[in-house]
Amino acid sequence: MIAHSSKKVKEGKIMTVEVDFDDFIKNVKISGDFFLHPEEVLNDMEKSFVGLKKDVSFDTLVIKIHNIVESHDAQMIGISPESMALVIKEALK
């Protein structure tokens, strides 16, 4: 199943998520008008969600995103780990 979610997050930017999943996440594509530096970190984030159960918790997503941002010394501008996790969870409903 492929599902989409698009939302203007509390930080003011728009984020769109496309998730291909059955019982587990097969693929995730994240886009929007937010900034993430370095940009390649987004690919690592998307790959990190593959294999997670479709009912993954909000907190698990937030921690995963936060850890990737921290390990790459990346900057999220116009989006937060919490907002990103929220849009992903909405797509998985």
PDB file with one MODEL, atoms N, CA, C and O in Angstrom:
MODEL        1
ATOM      1  N   MET A   1       0.849  -1.184   0.000  1.00  0.00           N
ATOM      2  CA  MET A   1       0.000   0.000   0.000  1.00  0.00           C
ATOM      3  C   MET A   1       0.888   1.238   0.000  1.00  0.00           C
ATOM      4  O   MET A   1       1.878   1.309   0.728  1.00  0.00           O
ATOM      5  N   ILE A   2       0.525   2.198  -0.815  1.00  0.00           N
ATOM      6  CA  ILE A   2       1.240   3.473  -0.834  1.00  0.00           C
ATOM      7  C   ILE A   2       0.301   4.546  -0.287  1.00  0.00           C
ATOM      8  O   ILE A   2      -0.828   4.697  -0.754  1.00  0.00           O
ATOM      9  N   ALA A   3       0.782   5.284   0.708  1.00  0.00           N
ATOM     10  CA  ALA A   3      -0.017   6.330   1.338  1.00  0.00           C
ATOM     11  C   ALA A   3       0.770   7.640   1.336  1.00  0.00           C
ATOM     12  O   ALA A   3       2.001   7.651   1.304  1.00  0.00           O
ATOM     13  N   HIS A   4       0.026   8.731   1.371  1.00  0.00           N
ATOM     14  CA  HIS A   4       0.630  10.064   1.368  1.00  0.00           C
ATOM     15  C   HIS A   4       0.090  10.881   2.537  1.00  0.00           C
ATOM     16  O   HIS A   4      -1.018  10.661   3.024  1.00  0.00           O
ATOM     17  N   SER A   5       0.906  11.819   2.962  1.00  0.00           N
ATOM     18  CA  SER A   5       0.467  12.818   3.924  1.00  0.00           C
ATOM     19  C   SER A   5       1.219  14.098   3.623  1.00  0.00           C
ATOM     20  O   SER A   5       2.422  14.080   3.361  1.00  0.00           O
ATOM     21  N   SER A   6       0.505  15.203   3.662  1.00  0.00           N
ATOM     22  CA  SER A   6       1.122  16.505   3.437  1.00  0.00           C
ATOM     23  C   SER A   6       0.555  17.464   4.472  1.00  0.00           C
ATOM     24  O   SER A   6      -0.655  17.518   4.691  1.00  0.00           O
ATOM     25  N   LYS A   7       1.442  18.215   5.102  1.00  0.00           N
ATOM     26  CA  LYS A   7       0.990  19.067   6.199  1.00  0.00           C
ATOM     27  C   LYS A   7       1.898  20.280   6.342  1.00  0.00           C
ATOM     28  O   LYS A   7       3.109  20.195   6.139  1.00  0.00           O
ATOM     29  N   LYS A   8       1.298  21.398   6.693  1.00  0.00           N
ATOM     30  CA  LYS A   8       2.075  22.562   7.094  1.00  0.00           C
ATOM     31  C   LYS A   8       2.371  22.363   8.572  1.00  0.00           C
ATOM     32  O   LYS A   8       1.465  22.365   9.406  1.00  0.00           O
ATOM     33  N   VAL A   9       3.652  22.192   8.886  1.00  0.00           N
ATOM     34  CA  VAL A   9       4.039  21.882  10.258  1.00  0.00           C
ATOM     35  C   VAL A   9       4.116  23.148  11.103  1.00  0.00           C
ATOM     36  O   VAL A   9       4.092  24.261  10.578  1.00  0.00           O
ATOM     37  N   LYS A  10       4.207  22.962  12.414  1.00  0.00           N
ATOM     38  CA  LYS A  10       4.177  24.107  13.337  1.00  0.00           C
ATOM     39  C   LYS A  10       5.323  25.083  13.118  1.00  0.00           C
ATOM     40  O   LYS A  10       5.220  26.255  13.481  1.00  0.00           O
ATOM     41  N   GLU A  11       6.427  24.601  12.521  1.00  0.00           N
ATOM     42  CA  GLU A  11       7.564  25.493  12.237  1.00  0.00           C
ATOM     43  C   GLU A  11       7.319  26.345  10.997  1.00  0.00           C
ATOM     44  O   GLU A  11       8.134  27.208  10.669  1.00  0.00           O
ATOM     45  N   GLY A  12       6.195  26.111  10.300  1.00  0.00           N
ATOM     46  CA  GLY A  12       5.781  26.967   9.199  1.00  0.00           C
ATOM     47  C   GLY A  12       6.055  26.442   7.798  1.00  0.00           C
ATOM     48  O   GLY A  12       5.658  27.080   6.822  1.00  0.00           O
ATOM     49  N   LYS A  13       6.709  25.321   7.670  1.00  0.00           N
ATOM     50  CA  LYS A  13       7.030  24.773   6.355  1.00  0.00           C
ATOM     51  C   LYS A  13       6.088  23.628   6.014  1.00  0.00           C
ATOM     52  O   LYS A  13       5.411  23.080   6.884  1.00  0.00           O
ATOM     53  N   ILE A  14       6.055  23.273   4.723  1.00  0.00           N
ATOM     54  CA  ILE A  14       5.218  22.175   4.268  1.00  0.00           C
ATOM     55  C   ILE A  14       6.073  20.932   4.103  1.00  0.00           C
ATOM     56  O   ILE A  14       7.170  20.988   3.549  1.00  0.00           O
ATOM     57  N   MET A  15       5.562  19.815   4.587  1.00  0.00           N
ATOM     58  CA  MET A  15       6.261  18.542   4.457  1.00  0.00           C
ATOM     59  C   MET A  15       5.305  17.534   3.852  1.00  0.00           C
ATOM     60  O   MET A  15       4.141  17.451   4.243  1.00  0.00           O
ATOM     61  N   THR A  16       5.809  16.767   2.892  1.00  0.00           N
ATOM     62  CA  THR A  16       5.038  15.722   2.240  1.00  0.00           C
ATOM     63  C   THR A  16       5.776  14.405   2.401  1.00  0.00           C
ATOM     64  O   THR A  16       6.994  14.335   2.234  1.00  0.00           O
ATOM     65  N   VAL A  17       5.024  13.364   2.729  1.00  0.00           N
ATOM     66  CA  VAL A  17       5.597  12.038   2.919  1.00  0.00           C
ATOM     67  C   VAL A  17       4.820  11.045   2.057  1.00  0.00           C
ATOM     68  O   VAL A  17       3.589  11.060   2.026  1.00  0.00           O
ATOM     69  N   GLU A  18       5.558  10.186   1.360  1.00  0.00           N
ATOM     70  CA  GLU A  18       4.973   9.055   0.649  1.00  0.00           C
ATOM     71  C   GLU A  18       5.580   7.802   1.258  1.00  0.00           C
ATOM     72  O   GLU A  18       6.801   7.655   1.304  1.00  0.00           O
ATOM     73  N   VAL A  19       4.720   6.895   1.727  1.00  0.00           N
ATOM     74  CA  VAL A  19       5.185   5.673   2.378  1.00  0.00           C
ATOM     75  C   VAL A  19       4.589   4.464   1.666  1.00  0.00           C
ATOM     76  O   VAL A  19       3.380   4.392   1.447  1.00  0.00           O
ATOM     77  N   ASP A  20       5.447   3.525   1.312  1.00  0.00           N
ATOM     78  CA  ASP A  20       5.029   2.242   0.763  1.00  0.00           C
ATOM     79  C   ASP A  20       5.196   1.230   1.899  1.00  0.00           C
ATOM     80  O   ASP A  20       6.296   1.042   2.417  1.00  0.00           O
ATOM     81  N   PHE A  21       4.084   0.577   2.280  1.00  0.00           N
ATOM     82  CA  PHE A  21       4.153  -0.338   3.417  1.00  0.00           C
ATOM     83  C   PHE A  21       3.090  -1.417   3.324  1.00  0.00           C
ATOM     84  O   PHE A  21       2.082  -1.268   2.633  1.00  0.00           O
ATOM     85  N   ASP A  22       3.340  -2.503   4.034  1.00  0.00           N
ATOM     86  CA  ASP A  22       2.321  -3.508   4.331  1.00  0.00           C
ATOM     87  C   ASP A  22       2.352  -3.631   5.849  1.00  0.00           C
ATOM     88  O   ASP A  22       1.907  -2.712   6.537  1.00  0.00           O
ATOM     89  N   ASP A  23       2.856  -4.726   6.392  1.00  0.00           N
ATOM     90  CA  ASP A  23       3.045  -4.799   7.842  1.00  0.00           C
ATOM     91  C   ASP A  23       4.296  -4.035   8.265  1.00  0.00           C
ATOM     92  O   ASP A  23       4.421  -3.610   9.414  1.00  0.00           O
ATOM     93  N   PHE A  24       5.218  -3.867   7.320  1.00  0.00           N
ATOM     94  CA  PHE A  24       6.469  -3.162   7.548  1.00  0.00           C
ATOM     95  C   PHE A  24       6.650  -2.079   6.488  1.00  0.00           C
ATOM     96  O   PHE A  24       6.108  -2.180   5.387  1.00  0.00           O
ATOM     97  N   ILE A  25       7.410  -1.052   6.824  1.00  0.00           N
ATOM     98  CA  ILE A  25       7.698   0.028   5.887  1.00  0.00           C
ATOM     99  C   ILE A  25       8.688  -0.484   4.844  1.00  0.00           C
ATOM    100  O   ILE A  25       9.744  -1.018   5.181  1.00  0.00           O
ATOM    101  N   LYS A  26       8.325  -0.311   3.565  1.00  0.00           N
ATOM    102  CA  LYS A  26       9.171  -0.752   2.454  1.00  0.00           C
ATOM    103  C   LYS A  26       9.986   0.402   1.865  1.00  0.00           C
ATOM    104  O   LYS A  26      11.129   0.221   1.446  1.00  0.00           O
ATOM    105  N   ASN A  27       9.381   1.582   1.843  1.00  0.00           N
ATOM    106  CA  ASN A  27      10.052   2.738   1.254  1.00  0.00           C
ATOM    107  C   ASN A  27       9.401   4.013   1.785  1.00  0.00           C
ATOM    108  O   ASN A  27       8.197   4.049   2.040  1.00  0.00           O
ATOM    109  N   VAL A  28      10.209   5.054   1.945  1.00  0.00           N
ATOM    110  CA  VAL A  28       9.719   6.358   2.390  1.00  0.00           C
ATOM    111  C   VAL A  28      10.363   7.430   1.516  1.00  0.00           C
ATOM    112  O   VAL A  28      11.565   7.391   1.254  1.00  0.00           O
ATOM    113  N   LYS A  29       9.558   8.379   1.073  1.00  0.00           N
ATOM    114  CA  LYS A  29      10.062   9.531   0.332  1.00  0.00           C
ATOM    115  C   LYS A  29       9.549  10.782   1.028  1.00  0.00           C
ATOM    116  O   LYS A  29       8.341  10.975   1.168  1.00  0.00           O
ATOM    117  N   ILE A  30      10.472  11.630   1.462  1.00  0.00           N
ATOM    118  CA  ILE A  30      10.138  12.856   2.187  1.00  0.00           C
ATOM    119  C   ILE A  30      10.532  14.054   1.334  1.00  0.00           C
ATOM    120  O   ILE A  30      11.634  14.107   0.788  1.00  0.00           O
ATOM    121  N   SER A  31       9.622  15.009   1.227  1.00  0.00           N
ATOM    122  CA  SER A  31       9.925  16.233   0.494  1.00  0.00           C
ATOM    123  C   SER A  31       9.205  17.401   1.167  1.00  0.00           C
ATOM    124  O   SER A  31       8.388  17.205   2.067  1.00  0.00           O
ATOM    125  N   GLY A  32       9.514  18.600   0.725  1.00  0.00           N
ATOM    126  CA  GLY A  32       8.865  19.782   1.276  1.00  0.00           C
ATOM    127  C   GLY A  32       9.710  21.013   1.095  1.00  0.00           C
ATOM    128  O   GLY A  32      10.760  20.975   0.453  1.00  0.00           O
ATOM    129  N   ASP A  33       9.245  22.111   1.666  1.00  0.00           N
ATOM    130  CA  ASP A  33       9.976  23.370   1.517  1.00  0.00           C
ATOM    131  C   ASP A  33      10.839  23.693   2.735  1.00  0.00           C
ATOM    132  O   ASP A  33      11.210  24.845   2.960  1.00  0.00           O
ATOM    133  N   PHE A  34      11.147  22.673   3.507  1.00  0.00           N
ATOM    134  CA  PHE A  34      12.054  22.824   4.646  1.00  0.00           C
ATOM    135  C   PHE A  34      13.494  22.635   4.169  1.00  0.00           C
ATOM    136  O   PHE A  34      13.732  22.245   3.026  1.00  0.00           O
ATOM    137  N   PHE A  35      14.440  22.913   5.044  1.00  0.00           N
ATOM    138  CA  PHE A  35      15.858  22.751   4.708  1.00  0.00           C
ATOM    139  C   PHE A  35      16.509  21.774   5.668  1.00  0.00           C
ATOM    140  O   PHE A  35      16.220  21.765   6.865  1.00  0.00           O
ATOM    141  N   LEU A  36      17.383  20.961   5.129  1.00  0.00           N
ATOM    142  CA  LEU A  36      18.154  20.010   5.911  1.00  0.00           C
ATOM    143  C   LEU A  36      19.570  20.045   5.353  1.00  0.00           C
ATOM    144  O   LEU A  36      19.797  19.745   4.181  1.00  0.00           O
ATOM    145  N   HIS A  37      20.517  20.416   6.206  1.00  0.00           N
ATOM    146  CA  HIS A  37      21.911  20.522   5.758  1.00  0.00           C
ATOM    147  C   HIS A  37      22.779  19.586   6.564  1.00  0.00           C
ATOM    148  O   HIS A  37      22.692  19.624   7.792  1.00  0.00           O
ATOM    149  N   PRO A  38      23.602  18.756   5.977  1.00  0.00           N
ATOM    150  CA  PRO A  38      23.704  18.540   4.530  1.00  0.00           C
ATOM    151  C   PRO A  38      22.484  17.770   4.004  1.00  0.00           C
ATOM    152  O   PRO A  38      21.880  16.973   4.723  1.00  0.00           O
ATOM    153  N   GLU A  39      22.138  18.021   2.750  1.00  0.00           N
ATOM    154  CA  GLU A  39      20.938  17.456   2.137  1.00  0.00           C
ATOM    155  C   GLU A  39      20.947  15.933   2.094  1.00  0.00           C
ATOM    156  O   GLU A  39      19.888  15.308   2.141  1.00  0.00           O
ATOM    157  N   GLU A  40      22.129  15.331   2.005  1.00  0.00           N
ATOM    158  CA  GLU A  40      22.234  13.875   1.895  1.00  0.00           C
ATOM    159  C   GLU A  40      21.674  13.165   3.130  1.00  0.00           C
ATOM    160  O   GLU A  40      21.342  11.981   3.068  1.00  0.00           O
ATOM    161  N   VAL A  41      21.569  13.871   4.227  1.00  0.00           N
ATOM    162  CA  VAL A  41      21.061  13.283   5.463  1.00  0.00           C
ATOM    163  C   VAL A  41      19.621  12.794   5.267  1.00  0.00           C
ATOM    164  O   VAL A  41      19.207  11.817   5.892  1.00  0.00           O
ATOM    165  N   LEU A  42      18.870  13.462   4.414  1.00  0.00           N
ATOM    166  CA  LEU A  42      17.489  13.060   4.162  1.00  0.00           C
ATOM    167  C   LEU A  42      17.439  11.632   3.614  1.00  0.00           C
ATOM    168  O   LEU A  42      16.563  10.859   4.001  1.00  0.00           O
ATOM    169  N   ASN A  43      18.357  11.275   2.726  1.00  0.00           N
ATOM    170  CA  ASN A  43      18.406   9.904   2.198  1.00  0.00           C
ATOM    171  C   ASN A  43      18.658   8.898   3.312  1.00  0.00           C
ATOM    172  O   ASN A  43      18.042   7.833   3.346  1.00  0.00           O
ATOM    173  N   ASP A  44      19.566   9.238   4.225  1.00  0.00           N
ATOM    174  CA  ASP A  44      19.841   8.349   5.353  1.00  0.00           C
ATOM    175  C   ASP A  44      18.607   8.186   6.237  1.00  0.00           C
ATOM    176  O   ASP A  44      18.333   7.094   6.736  1.00  0.00           O
ATOM    177  N   MET A  45      17.868   9.272   6.428  1.00  0.00           N
ATOM    178  CA  MET A  45      16.643   9.200   7.225  1.00  0.00           C
ATOM    179  C   MET A  45      15.633   8.276   6.566  1.00  0.00           C
ATOM    180  O   MET A  45      15.074   7.386   7.207  1.00  0.00           O
ATOM    181  N   GLU A  46      15.406   8.500   5.276  1.00  0.00           N
ATOM    182  CA  GLU A  46      14.425   7.687   4.556  1.00  0.00           C
ATOM    183  C   GLU A  46      14.786   6.199   4.642  1.00  0.00           C
ATOM    184  O   GLU A  46      13.916   5.360   4.873  1.00  0.00           O
ATOM    185  N   LYS A  47      16.052   5.882   4.457  1.00  0.00           N
ATOM    186  CA  LYS A  47      16.501   4.485   4.521  1.00  0.00           C
ATOM    187  C   LYS A  47      16.352   3.913   5.929  1.00  0.00           C
ATOM    188  O   LYS A  47      16.106   2.717   6.089  1.00  0.00           O
ATOM    189  N   SER A  48      16.498   4.756   6.946  1.00  0.00           N
ATOM    190  CA  SER A  48      16.436   4.266   8.327  1.00  0.00           C
ATOM    191  C   SER A  48      15.035   3.804   8.723  1.00  0.00           C
ATOM    192  O   SER A  48      14.884   3.048   9.683  1.00  0.00           O
ATOM    193  N   PHE A  49      14.013   4.248   7.995  1.00  0.00           N
ATOM    194  CA  PHE A  49      12.639   3.863   8.315  1.00  0.00           C
ATOM    195  C   PHE A  49      12.254   2.521   7.699  1.00  0.00           C
ATOM    196  O   PHE A  49      11.309   1.873   8.150  1.00  0.00           O
ATOM    197  N   VAL A  50      12.991   2.107   6.667  1.00  0.00           N
ATOM    198  CA  VAL A  50      12.679   0.845   5.981  1.00  0.00           C
ATOM    199  C   VAL A  50      12.865  -0.325   6.956  1.00  0.00           C
ATOM    200  O   VAL A  50      13.887  -0.439   7.632  1.00  0.00           O
ATOM    201  N   GLY A  51      11.855  -1.178   7.004  1.00  0.00           N
ATOM    202  CA  GLY A  51      11.904  -2.336   7.888  1.00  0.00           C
ATOM    203  C   GLY A  51      11.189  -2.137   9.216  1.00  0.00           C
ATOM    204  O   GLY A  51      10.939  -3.097   9.944  1.00  0.00           O
ATOM    205  N   LEU A  52      10.857  -0.881   9.531  1.00  0.00           N
ATOM    206  CA  LEU A  52      10.111  -0.638  10.770  1.00  0.00           C
ATOM    207  C   LEU A  52       8.675  -1.119  10.603  1.00  0.00           C
ATOM    208  O   LEU A  52       8.140  -1.113   9.494  1.00  0.00           O
ATOM    209  N   LYS A  53       8.051  -1.535  11.701  1.00  0.00           N
ATOM    210  CA  LYS A  53       6.649  -1.935  11.650  1.00  0.00           C
ATOM    211  C   LYS A  53       5.789  -0.720  11.302  1.00  0.00           C
ATOM    212  O   LYS A  53       6.125   0.414  11.641  1.00  0.00           O
ATOM    213  N   LYS A  54       4.679  -0.982  10.623  1.00  0.00           N
ATOM    214  CA  LYS A  54       3.800   0.127  10.234  1.00  0.00           C
ATOM    215  C   LYS A  54       3.216   0.847  11.440  1.00  0.00           C
ATOM    216  O   LYS A  54       2.816   2.006  11.332  1.00  0.00           O
ATOM    217  N   ASP A  55       3.162   0.176  12.588  1.00  0.00           N
ATOM    218  CA  ASP A  55       2.626   0.816  13.791  1.00  0.00           C
ATOM    219  C   ASP A  55       3.751   1.311  14.714  1.00  0.00           C
ATOM    220  O   ASP A  55       3.588   1.378  15.933  1.00  0.00           O
ATOM    221  N   VAL A  56       4.879   1.651  14.113  1.00  0.00           N
ATOM    222  CA  VAL A  56       6.011   2.192  14.868  1.00  0.00           C
ATOM    223  C   VAL A  56       5.527   3.389  15.699  1.00  0.00           C
ATOM    224  O   VAL A  56       4.674   4.157  15.255  1.00  0.00           O
ATOM    225  N   SER A  57       6.068   3.534  16.880  1.00  0.00           N
ATOM    226  CA  SER A  57       5.613   4.618  17.752  1.00  0.00           C
ATOM    227  C   SER A  57       6.176   5.970  17.309  1.00  0.00           C
ATOM    228  O   SER A  57       7.233   6.059  16.684  1.00  0.00           O
ATOM    229  N   PHE A  58       5.436   6.998  17.655  1.00  0.00           N
ATOM    230  CA  PHE A  58       5.868   8.377  17.397  1.00  0.00           C
ATOM    231  C   PHE A  58       7.230   8.617  18.035  1.00  0.00           C
ATOM    232  O   PHE A  58       8.125   9.185  17.411  1.00  0.00           O
ATOM    233  N   ASP A  59       7.380   8.179  19.288  1.00  0.00           N
ATOM    234  CA  ASP A  59       8.638   8.402  20.008  1.00  0.00           C
ATOM    235  C   ASP A  59       9.818   7.714  19.334  1.00  0.00           C
ATOM    236  O   ASP A  59      10.914   8.271  19.284  1.00  0.00           O
ATOM    237  N   THR A  60       9.604   6.519  18.819  1.00  0.00           N
ATOM    238  CA  THR A  60      10.677   5.806  18.120  1.00  0.00           C
ATOM    239  C   THR A  60      11.119   6.579  16.887  1.00  0.00           C
ATOM    240  O   THR A  60      12.315   6.683  16.614  1.00  0.00           O
ATOM    241  N   LEU A  61      10.170   7.119  16.144  1.00  0.00           N
ATOM    242  CA  LEU A  61      10.504   7.920  14.961  1.00  0.00           C
ATOM    243  C   LEU A  61      11.283   9.171  15.357  1.00  0.00           C
ATOM    244  O   LEU A  61      12.291   9.502  14.732  1.00  0.00           O
ATOM    245  N   VAL A  62      10.822   9.859  16.386  1.00  0.00           N
ATOM    246  CA  VAL A  62      11.498  11.079  16.835  1.00  0.00           C
ATOM    247  C   VAL A  62      12.942  10.768  17.227  1.00  0.00           C
ATOM    248  O   VAL A  62      13.863  11.483  16.829  1.00  0.00           O
ATOM    249  N   ILE A  63      13.140   9.708  18.002  1.00  0.00           N
ATOM    250  CA  ILE A  63      14.490   9.336  18.438  1.00  0.00           C
ATOM    251  C   ILE A  63      15.368   8.991  17.244  1.00  0.00           C
ATOM    252  O   ILE A  63      16.523   9.413  17.182  1.00  0.00           O
ATOM    253  N   LYS A  64      14.832   8.225  16.294  1.00  0.00           N
ATOM    254  CA  LYS A  64      15.583   7.830  15.101  1.00  0.00           C
ATOM    255  C   LYS A  64      16.014   9.071  14.304  1.00  0.00           C
ATOM    256  O   LYS A  64      17.171   9.182  13.899  1.00  0.00           O
ATOM    257  N   ILE A  65      15.083   9.991  14.086  1.00  0.00           N
ATOM    258  CA  ILE A  65      15.384  11.220  13.333  1.00  0.00           C
ATOM    259  C   ILE A  65      16.427  12.048  14.087  1.00  0.00           C
ATOM    260  O   ILE A  65      17.411  12.503  13.505  1.00  0.00           O
ATOM    261  N   HIS A  66      16.199  12.232  15.373  1.00  0.00           N
ATOM    262  CA  HIS A  66      17.122  13.018  16.195  1.00  0.00           C
ATOM    263  C   HIS A  66      18.536  12.422  16.158  1.00  0.00           C
ATOM    264  O   HIS A  66      19.515  13.156  16.019  1.00  0.00           O
ATOM    265  N   ASN A  67      18.642  11.110  16.281  1.00  0.00           N
ATOM    266  CA  ASN A  67      19.948  10.455  16.271  1.00  0.00           C
ATOM    267  C   ASN A  67      20.669  10.629  14.941  1.00  0.00           C
ATOM    268  O   ASN A  67      21.884  10.827  14.916  1.00  0.00           O
ATOM    269  N   ILE A  68      19.934  10.559  13.839  1.00  0.00           N
ATOM    270  CA  ILE A  68      20.554  10.747  12.523  1.00  0.00           C
ATOM    271  C   ILE A  68      21.037  12.184  12.366  1.00  0.00           C
ATOM    272  O   ILE A  68      22.144  12.420  11.882  1.00  0.00           O
ATOM    273  N   VAL A  69      20.217  13.136  12.771  1.00  0.00           N
ATOM    274  CA  VAL A  69      20.610  14.554  12.686  1.00  0.00           C
ATOM    275  C   VAL A  69      21.864  14.790  13.523  1.00  0.00           C
ATOM    276  O   VAL A  69      22.808  15.439  13.073  1.00  0.00           O
ATOM    277  N   GLU A  70      21.863  14.262  14.735  1.00  0.00           N
ATOM    278  CA  GLU A  70      22.997  14.451  15.630  1.00  0.00           C
ATOM    279  C   GLU A  70      24.271  13.774  15.106  1.00  0.00           C
ATOM    280  O   GLU A  70      25.352  14.361  15.152  1.00  0.00           O
ATOM    281  N   SER A  71      24.139  12.543  14.613  1.00  0.00           N
ATOM    282  CA  SER A  71      25.327  11.806  14.153  1.00  0.00           C
ATOM    283  C   SER A  71      25.948  12.413  12.900  1.00  0.00           C
ATOM    284  O   SER A  71      27.134  12.212  12.640  1.00  0.00           O
ATOM    285  N   HIS A  72      25.161  13.154  12.119  1.00  0.00           N
ATOM    286  CA  HIS A  72      25.678  13.814  10.916  1.00  0.00           C
ATOM    287  C   HIS A  72      25.966  15.299  11.157  1.00  0.00           C
ATOM    288  O   HIS A  72      26.349  16.021  10.235  1.00  0.00           O
ATOM    289  N   ASP A  73      25.781  15.746  12.395  1.00  0.00           N
ATOM    290  CA  ASP A  73      25.935  17.157  12.730  1.00  0.00           C
ATOM    291  C   ASP A  73      25.143  18.020  11.742  1.00  0.00           C
ATOM    292  O   ASP A  73      25.633  19.028  11.234  1.00  0.00           O
ATOM    293  N   ALA A  74      23.909  17.591  11.490  1.00  0.00           N
ATOM    294  CA  ALA A  74      23.052  18.253  10.499  1.00  0.00           C
ATOM    295  C   ALA A  74      22.194  19.329  11.155  1.00  0.00           C
ATOM    296  O   ALA A  74      22.040  19.372  12.376  1.00  0.00           O
ATOM    297  N   GLN A  75      21.645  20.188  10.316  1.00  0.00           N
ATOM    298  CA  GLN A  75      20.732  21.227  10.775  1.00  0.00           C
ATOM    299  C   GLN A  75      19.391  21.048  10.094  1.00  0.00           C
ATOM    300  O   GLN A  75      19.319  20.873   8.877  1.00  0.00           O
ATOM    301  N   MET A  76      18.333  21.093  10.880  1.00  0.00           N
ATOM    302  CA  MET A  76      16.967  21.078  10.355  1.00  0.00           C
ATOM    303  C   MET A  76      16.441  22.504  10.460  1.00  0.00           C
ATOM    304  O   MET A  76      16.411  23.086  11.544  1.00  0.00           O
ATOM    305  N   ILE A  77      16.029  23.056   9.331  1.00  0.00           N
ATOM    306  CA  ILE A  77      15.528  24.431   9.299  1.00  0.00           C
ATOM    307  C   ILE A  77      14.093  24.397   8.772  1.00  0.00           C
ATOM    308  O   ILE A  77      13.844  23.948   7.653  1.00  0.00           O
ATOM    309  N   GLY A  78      13.162  24.870   9.582  1.00  0.00           N
ATOM    310  CA  GLY A  78      11.759  24.890   9.187  1.00  0.00           C
ATOM    311  C   GLY A  78      11.036  23.581   9.462  1.00  0.00           C
ATOM    312  O   GLY A  78       9.902  23.385   9.024  1.00  0.00           O
ATOM    313  N   ILE A  79      11.688  22.698  10.180  1.00  0.00           N
ATOM    314  CA  ILE A  79      11.098  21.401  10.532  1.00  0.00           C
ATOM    315  C   ILE A  79      11.815  20.879  11.772  1.00  0.00           C
ATOM    316  O   ILE A  79      12.951  21.264  12.049  1.00  0.00           O
ATOM    317  N   SER A  80      11.149  20.007  12.512  1.00  0.00           N
ATOM    318  CA  SER A  80      11.756  19.400  13.696  1.00  0.00           C
ATOM    319  C   SER A  80      11.585  17.887  13.608  1.00  0.00           C
ATOM    320  O   SER A  80      10.768  17.405  12.824  1.00  0.00           O
ATOM    321  N   PRO A  81      12.336  17.139  14.393  1.00  0.00           N
ATOM    322  CA  PRO A  81      12.118  15.691  14.418  1.00  0.00           C
ATOM    323  C   PRO A  81      10.675  15.328  14.782  1.00  0.00           C
ATOM    324  O   PRO A  81      10.112  14.380  14.236  1.00  0.00           O
ATOM    325  N   GLU A  82      10.086  16.084  15.702  1.00  0.00           N
ATOM    326  CA  GLU A  82       8.712  15.821  16.118  1.00  0.00           C
ATOM    327  C   GLU A  82       7.721  16.059  14.973  1.00  0.00           C
ATOM    328  O   GLU A  82       6.806  15.262  14.765  1.00  0.00           O
ATOM    329  N   SER A  83       7.905  17.153  14.237  1.00  0.00           N
ATOM    330  CA  SER A  83       7.005  17.444  13.115  1.00  0.00           C
ATOM    331  C   SER A  83       7.158  16.413  12.001  1.00  0.00           C
ATOM    332  O   SER A  83       6.172  15.992  11.397  1.00  0.00           O
ATOM    333  N   MET A  84       8.388  16.014  11.737  1.00  0.00           N
ATOM    334  CA  MET A  84       8.634  15.014  10.705  1.00  0.00           C
ATOM    335  C   MET A  84       7.974  13.690  11.102  1.00  0.00           C
ATOM    336  O   MET A  84       7.329  13.046  10.274  1.00  0.00           O
ATOM    337  N   ALA A  85       8.133  13.286  12.355  1.00  0.00           N
ATOM    338  CA  ALA A  85       7.529  12.041  12.836  1.00  0.00           C
ATOM    339  C   ALA A  85       6.005  12.099  12.748  1.00  0.00           C
ATOM    340  O   ALA A  85       5.366  11.102  12.412  1.00  0.00           O
ATOM    341  N   LEU A  86       5.425  13.251  13.044  1.00  0.00           N
ATOM    342  CA  LEU A  86       3.979  13.419  12.986  1.00  0.00           C
ATOM    343  C   LEU A  86       3.451  13.176  11.574  1.00  0.00           C
ATOM    344  O   LEU A  86       2.457  12.471  11.397  1.00  0.00           O
ATOM    345  N   VAL A  87       4.102  13.750  10.578  1.00  0.00           N
ATOM    346  CA  VAL A  87       3.640  13.598   9.186  1.00  0.00           C
ATOM    347  C   VAL A  87       3.830  12.150   8.723  1.00  0.00           C
ATOM    348  O   VAL A  87       2.994  11.621   7.992  1.00  0.00           O
ATOM    349  N   ILE A  88       4.906  11.519   9.139  1.00  0.00           N
ATOM    350  CA  ILE A  88       5.133  10.104   8.797  1.00  0.00           C
ATOM    351  C   ILE A  88       4.035   9.239   9.415  1.00  0.00           C
ATOM    352  O   ILE A  88       3.476   8.369   8.747  1.00  0.00           O
ATOM    353  N   LYS A  89       3.727   9.479  10.689  1.00  0.00           N
ATOM    354  CA  LYS A  89       2.673   8.710  11.356  1.00  0.00           C
ATOM    355  C   LYS A  89       1.315   8.904  10.663  1.00  0.00           C
ATOM    356  O   LYS A  89       0.546   7.951  10.531  1.00  0.00           O
ATOM    357  N   GLU A  90       1.022  10.127  10.225  1.00  0.00           N
ATOM    358  CA  GLU A  90      -0.227  10.377   9.525  1.00  0.00           C
ATOM    359  C   GLU A  90      -0.303   9.579   8.224  1.00  0.00           C
ATOM    360  O   GLU A  90      -1.367   9.075   7.864  1.00  0.00           O
ATOM    361  N   ALA A  91       0.817   9.465   7.524  1.00  0.00           N
ATOM    362  CA  ALA A  91       0.833   8.699   6.282  1.00  0.00           C
ATOM    363  C   ALA A  91       0.632   7.207   6.540  1.00  0.00           C
ATOM    364  O   ALA A  91       0.107   6.499   5.681  1.00  0.00           O
ATOM    365  N   LEU A  92       1.036   6.734   7.690  1.00  0.00           N
ATOM    366  CA  LEU A  92       0.926   5.311   8.030  1.00  0.00           C
ATOM    367  C   LEU A  92      -0.444   4.906   8.552  1.00  0.00           C
ATOM    368  O   LEU A  92      -0.681   3.724   8.802  1.00  0.00           O
ATOM    369  N   LYS A  93      -1.344   5.856   8.719  1.00  0.00           N
ATOM    370  CA  LYS A  93      -2.689   5.531   9.255  1.00  0.00           C
ATOM    371  C   LYS A  93      -3.521   4.830   8.204  1.00  0.00           C
ATOM    372  O   LYS A  93      -4.673   4.478   8.461  1.00  0.00           O
TER     373      LYS A  93
ENDMDL
END
